[in-house]
Amino acid sequence: MPPKKKKQVEDDGPKVLSGVFMFPNGDKYDGEYMKQPSGEVCRKGQGTHVAPDGTSYYGTWINDSMTGQGRVHYPSGASYEGEFVDNKFHGQGKYTWPNGAVYVGSFLDNKIQGSGEFQDPDGQAWVGAFDFKVALGLKFKLGI
């Protein structure tokens, strides 16, 4: 008896697509997304989101939120590049203020939290443990 041929079954699950979306508030998304069986569109993969005020994010999206590696630029000139979890700075990253000051280190729920290095606009640097707005015991880093 010859072997039975298996019937191929098509996967009807969500597939990653690519496109551009304009939101009612004027936001624009250009990147990868998934269309759910319900018809709902969910950002997933790499994409760029730009708000009407000029704030932009480029990076990874998971379940319609900024999660993974990415970078955000603000109209003020400030920027962040690093890890995101559920639309928040979370993990290792670099935040640059408009005046040129830079912090490189740990973030937790959108706050500077943990070990890192802060460099002021004049190039002077401090290293140590940061706890949001408090940073007791920082050490001045000599540029020798």
Secondary structure, DSSP 8 states (H G I E B T S, - for coil): ------------S--EEEEEEE-TTS-EEEEEEEE-TTS-EEEEEEEEEE-TTS-EEEEEEETTEEEEEEEEE-TTS-EEEEEEETTEEEEEEEEE-TTS-EEEEEEETTEEEEEEEEE-TTS-EEEEEEETTB-TT-EEE---
